[in-house]
Amino acid sequence: MAAKAIAMAQKEHNTKLLAVAYHRFGTALYNRNRLDSAKLILAKAIPLVSDDDKLLGGILQETGNIEADLGNYETAIQNYFQALQIFEKLNDLNKTGQTLSNIGALYINLGDYDKMLVYTEKALAIHRKTGYKMGIASNLTNMADYYFLKNDSVKTIGLLTEAQKLFHELKATINEVYFFGSIGDYYSDFQKNQDQAI
């Protein structure tokens, strides 16, 4: 359907519709893990949306996701920061929180855990304000990883416990599986309790 929308927009010389169609097509390709194709399609949309900040922010964020999945972390972070500026200007708290979360997670891949904590804490504050439970739980988990690396057992277990309650409440089974792996590491490394870790 997105391909038809692109053809229709081109036929009608409708720039806005064409940008929307490229965005949707790029997102569909991304969801099918066709990352290089998605990146090319989204790149076509960017010059068409200079007058639509909301759409541009979404395209930049999606492009950041693709670049991160491709392992192009520096390019991904540039896209995320551009998107963040737009969402902050629009006062879109949901998108701002999501983008801050993405930036925090990316700094984990870059090995800069102090920056990860800064952006994750900002994201967490916004998610608490908006009541976005999945965002809260995900950020708590990332922060727990930070304090685990800092050998702070009290903060690690506190954050993991709060995250697990939210994941369970949301029936987010995959995330809860990750939690149990992390809590196993906690018992193994901090408590030296291998039976409980198992």
KASULKA-V999316 format. One record per run of one state. SS is the DSSP state (a for helix, b for strand, c for the rest). FROM is the first residue (numbers start at 1). LEN is the number of residues. If there is no record, write none. Layout:
ss-><SS | SS>
from-><FROM | FROM>
len-><LEN | LEN>
This chain:
ss-><c | a | c | a | c | a | c | a | c | a | c | a | c | a | c | a | c | a | c | a | c | a | c>
from-><1 | 2 | 13 | 15 | 32 | 35 | 47 | 53 | 70 | 73 | 90 | 93 | 110 | 113 | 131 | 133 | 150 | 153 | 170 | 173 | 190 | 194 | 198>
len-><1 | 11 | 2 | 17 | 3 | 12 | 6 | 17 | 3 | 17 | 3 | 17 | 3 | 18 | 2 | 17 | 3 | 17 | 3 | 17 | 4 | 4 | 1>
